[in-house]
Amino acid sequence: MRLIQYINGQQQRAVAEVISAEQIAPLSGVSSTYELAMQAIEAGKSLIEQVTALRSDATESYDTIISEGRLLAPFDHPEQSHLLVSGTGLTHLGSADTRANMHAQTSGKTNSELTDTMKMFKMGVEGGKPAAGEVGVQPEWFYKGDGSIIVSPGAELTSPGFALDGGEEPEICAMYVIDKAGQPYRLGFAVGNEFSDHVTEKVNYLYLAHSKLRPCSFGPELLVGELPADIQGHSRIIRDGEIVWEKPFVSGEDNMSHTIANLEDHHFKYAQFCRPGDAHVHFFGTATLSFGDGFESKVGDVFEIGAPDFGRPLQNTLAQATSNIPKVKML
């Protein structure tokens, strides 16, 4: 089951189930996926059961919604400040060549000879998939922003004027709500473009925190249920209608050094992330970047990220803002 959020013909927010590549079935009685999830929790139902109960017999054209620019991100929060966007890195084994390269860097070296990055990766490989009921090694973690940084599918990903780069990061992300008792609930997953400044990050890995403070996009569809173990997707960059860079990307636990449960354990162990009524979007990392191939993205490029399990691919156009850094005034 996959869900979208959009603006309907009456210019109101709506939620629908995707029933085919061309048609969606609107849900009655809800105007957001967040509201749908909270209703399900209150009713003691699963999200699938709640969708089934609210699904209408009417259908709408998916293509029309997209062509008219009425598609929204598949999940958000009515108050942007109550949605936290975050992520974890160094979580994927990657493609065969990337994995072989990593093995070459770690093989035969003592821990003291490894970079901090490789130490963290090695820790994940050795302890990121604990036995059931146990907690594994904690991953790298980063903050991206609140709900205000989420960009709708099809809209522009705008890099700040001071940025040195605007590069795609094809990832899987998950969406969560926190109930009245502080219990996190996962709604499902989506493909996403985590979007970072890799030139800034390359200056020094301690600049990672700065490089992540950028907008992001995910969707257009939210996959309800468990994450497929082996996700085979694509990441491409389109310039003037032509594909100028393309590479497969993989995800799912078969291709990861951590389990989803372990990454969730280390996110929601913090009490401030279990505040009743809040929501979270969490990115799970990638091993595929055009920047890693020496490709330089340009304003106007279209990033496309997709995988068959997630329905339609995600597309966003790269834009750049003019630099406007406010100066602090004495009060």
C-alpha positions in Angstrom: 0.0 0.0 0.0 1.3 3.5 -0.9 -0.1 6.9 0.0 0.2 10.4 -1.3 -0.7 13.9 0.0 -1.9 16.5 -2.5 -4.2 19.5 -3.0 -7.6 18.4 -4.4 -9.8 20.1 -6.8 -11.4 22.2 -4.1 -7.9 23.5 -3.1 -7.9 21.6 0.1 -5.3 19.2 1.5 -6.1 15.6 0.9 -4.7 12.0 1.4 -5.1 9.2 -1.1 -4.1 5.6 -1.7 -2.3 4.9 -4.9 -4.3 2.2 -6.7 -2.4 2.2 -10.0 0.2 4.2 -11.9 -2.6 6.4 -13.2 -5.3 6.5 -10.4 -5.6 7.4 -6.8 -8.4 6.8 -4.3 -9.0 9.7 -1.9 -9.5 9.0 1.8 -12.5 10.6 3.6 -12.3 12.4 6.9 -8.6 13.2 6.9 -6.5 16.1 5.4 -3.0 14.8 6.2 -1.1 11.6 6.7 -0.2 12.8 10.2 -3.9 13.1 11.0 -4.5 9.7 9.5 -1.8 8.1 11.7 -3.1 9.8 14.8 -6.6 8.5 14.1 -5.3 5.0 13.6 -3.5 5.1 17.0 -6.5 6.5 18.7 -8.7 3.7 17.2 -6.3 1.0 18.0 -5.9 0.1 14.3 -3.0 -0.4 12.0 -2.4 2.3 9.4 -3.5 -0.2 6.6 -6.7 -0.9 8.5 -7.4 2.9 8.9 -6.8 3.5 5.2 -9.1 0.7 4.2 -11.8 2.1 6.4 -11.6 5.6 4.9 -10.9 4.7 1.3 -13.6 6.2 -1.0 -15.0 4.5 -4.1 -14.1 7.6 -6.2 -10.8 7.9 -8.1 -8.8 10.8 -9.4 -6.1 11.1 -12.1 -2.6 10.9 -10.6 -1.2 12.5 -13.8 -3.5 15.5 -13.5 -2.4 16.2 -9.9 1.2 16.1 -11.0 0.8 18.1 -14.1 -1.1 20.8 -12.2 1.6 21.0 -9.5 -0.7 19.8 -6.7 1.5 17.0 -5.3 2.8 17.4 -1.7 5.4 15.5 0.3 3.7 12.4 1.5 4.2 13.3 5.2 4.5 16.5 7.2 3.2 18.1 10.4 0.7 20.9 10.8 3.3 22.8 12.8 6.6 22.7 11.0 8.6 23.2 14.2 7.2 19.9 15.6 8.8 17.8 12.8 12.5 16.8 13.1 14.4 15.9 10.0 17.6 13.8 10.7 19.7 11.0 9.4 22.4 8.4 9.8 25.5 7.9 7.7 28.0 5.2 7.0 25.2 2.6 7.2 25.4 1.0 3.7 27.8 -1.6 2.3 27.3 -0.1 -1.1 27.8 -1.5 -4.5 30.4 -4.2 -5.2 33.1 -1.7 -6.3 32.5 0.6 -3.3 32.5 -2.4 -0.9 35.8 -3.7 -2.5 37.4 -0.3 -2.1 36.3 -0.1 1.6 37.6 -3.6 2.2 40.9 -2.6 0.7 41.2 0.3 3.1 40.4 -1.8 6.1 42.1 -5.1 5.3 45.3 -5.7 7.2 45.2 -2.3 9.0 45.1 -1.9 12.7 42.4 0.2 14.2 44.8 3.0 15.0 45.7 3.3 11.3 42.2 3.9 10.1 40.5 7.2 9.6 37.7 8.1 11.9 35.3 7.6 9.0 36.6 4.0 8.4 36.5 3.3 12.1 32.9 4.2 12.2 32.1 2.1 9.1 34.0 -0.9 10.6 32.1 -0.6 13.9 28.8 -0.7 11.9 29.9 -3.8 9.9 30.9 -5.6 13.1 28.1 -4.5 15.5 25.2 -2.8 13.5 23.1 -5.9 13.3 22.6 -7.2 16.8 20.6 -10.2 17.8 16.9 -9.8 18.5 16.3 -8.0 21.8 19.8 -6.5 21.9 21.1 -3.1 21.0 24.0 -2.8 18.6 26.6 -0.1 18.0 25.3 3.4 17.5 25.7 5.0 14.0 26.8 8.4 12.9 23.9 10.8 13.3 23.1 14.2 11.9 20.5 16.9 12.1 19.0 18.5 8.9 16.3 20.8 10.2 12.6 21.0 11.0 9.6 20.6 8.7 10.3 23.9 7.0 13.1 22.3 4.9 10.9 19.7 3.3 10.4 20.3 -0.4 7.5 18.8 -2.3 8.2 16.3 -5.1 8.6 18.2 -8.4 9.6 21.4 -6.6 13.0 23.1 -6.5 15.8 22.1 -4.1 17.3 25.5 -3.4 20.9 25.6 -2.2 21.8 28.6 -0.1 23.8 31.4 -1.6 26.8 30.6 0.5 26.9 26.9 -0.4 29.8 25.4 -2.3 27.8 22.6 -3.8 24.4 21.2 -4.1 24.5 17.5 -4.6 21.9 14.6 -4.5 21.9 11.8 -2.0 19.6 9.0 -3.0 18.3 7.4 0.2 15.4 5.7 1.9 13.7 7.6 4.7 11.1 6.7 7.3 8.3 8.7 8.8 7.2 8.6 12.5 4.7 10.1 14.8 4.8 10.2 18.6 1.6 9.4 20.5 0.2 11.0 23.7 2.2 8.6 25.8 5.5 9.3 24.1 5.5 6.1 22.1 7.0 6.3 18.5 5.1 4.7 15.7 6.6 4.2 12.2 4.2 4.9 9.3 6.4 3.6 6.5 9.1 4.5 4.1 9.8 6.6 1.0 12.7 7.2 -1.5 14.3 10.6 -0.8 16.9 13.1 -1.8 18.7 14.0 1.4 20.7 16.7 -0.5 24.0 18.0 0.9 26.9 20.2 0.3 29.7 17.7 -0.5 32.4 20.3 -1.3 32.0 21.8 2.2 32.0 18.4 3.8 35.2 17.5 1.9 37.1 20.5 3.4 37.0 18.7 6.7 34.8 15.8 7.9 33.9 18.0 11.0 32.0 20.2 8.6 29.5 17.4 8.0 27.1 19.1 10.4 27.2 22.3 8.2 26.9 20.4 5.0 23.6 18.7 6.1 21.7 22.0 6.9 20.0 22.0 3.6 16.5 21.3 2.2 15.4 17.8 1.3 12.7 16.0 -0.6 11.1 12.6 -0.4 8.2 10.7 -2.0 6.1 11.2 -3.9 4.7 8.0 -2.3 4.8 6.6 1.2 5.2 2.9 1.3 3.2 1.5 4.3 4.6 -1.6 6.0 8.0 -3.1 6.4 11.0 -2.0 4.3 11.9 -4.5 1.5 15.2 -6.2 2.4 16.8 -5.6 -1.0 16.0 -2.3 -2.8 17.3 -1.8 -6.3 16.9 1.7 -7.4 18.3 4.4 -9.7 19.7 7.8 -9.3 20.2 10.1 -12.3 20.8 13.7 -13.2 19.0 15.2 -16.2 20.3 18.4 -17.9 18.4 20.0 -20.8 16.4 16.9 -21.2 19.4 14.5 -21.4 20.7 12.1 -18.8 24.2 13.3 -17.9 24.9 11.1 -15.0 23.2 7.8 -13.8 24.0 5.0 -11.4 22.0 2.3 -9.6 21.6 2.7 -5.9 20.8 -0.1 -3.4 19.3 -0.1 0.1 17.4 -2.3 2.4 19.0 -4.4 5.2 20.6 -6.8 2.8 22.7 -3.9 1.6 23.2 -2.2 5.0 25.6 -2.6 7.9 22.9 -1.7 10.4 19.4 -3.0 10.9 16.5 -0.5 10.7 15.6 -1.4 14.3 19.1 -0.6 15.5 19.1 2.8 13.8 15.7 3.5 15.3 16.8 2.4 18.8 19.6 4.9 18.7 17.4 7.7 17.5 14.5 7.3 19.8 16.6 6.5 22.9 16.7 10.3 23.4 13.7 11.6 25.5 13.6 14.8 23.5 12.8 12.8 20.3 9.7 11.1 22.0 7.8 14.3 22.7 4.0 13.6 22.4 2.5 14.9 19.2 5.8 15.4 17.4 6.8 13.8 14.1 10.1 12.7 12.5 11.6 12.0 9.1 14.8 10.1 9.3 17.1 9.3 6.4 19.1 6.0 6.4 22.1 6.8 4.3 23.5 5.9 0.9 26.6 4.7 -0.9 25.9 6.3 -4.2 26.8 9.9 -5.1 27.5 11.7 -8.4 30.0 13.8 -6.4 32.0 10.6 -5.8 32.4 10.2 -9.5 33.7 13.8 -9.9 30.4 15.0 -11.4 29.5 18.7 -10.8 25.8 19.5 -10.6 24.5 22.8 -12.0 21.5 25.0 -11.4 18.7 23.7 -13.6 19.7 20.1 -13.3 16.9 17.6 -12.4 17.6 15.0 -9.8 15.6 11.8 -10.3 15.6 9.0 -7.7 13.4 6.0 -7.9 12.9 2.3 -7.0 10.1 0.0 -8.2 8.8 -0.7 -4.7 8.1 2.9 -4.2 6.0 3.8 -7.2 6.7 6.9 -9.2 10.3 8.4 -9.0 11.1 11.5 -7.1 12.2 14.5 -9.2 13.5 17.9 -8.1 15.3 20.7 -9.9 18.4 22.3 -8.4 18.2 26.0 -7.7 20.4 28.4 -5.8 19.4 31.3 -3.7 21.3 34.7 -3.5 23.5 35.0 -0.5 21.7 36.8 2.4 23.4 36.3 5.7 21.7 38.4 8.4 23.9 40.3 10.8 23.1 40.1 14.4 22.2 43.4 16.1 22.7 44.4 19.7 19.3 44.6 21.5 
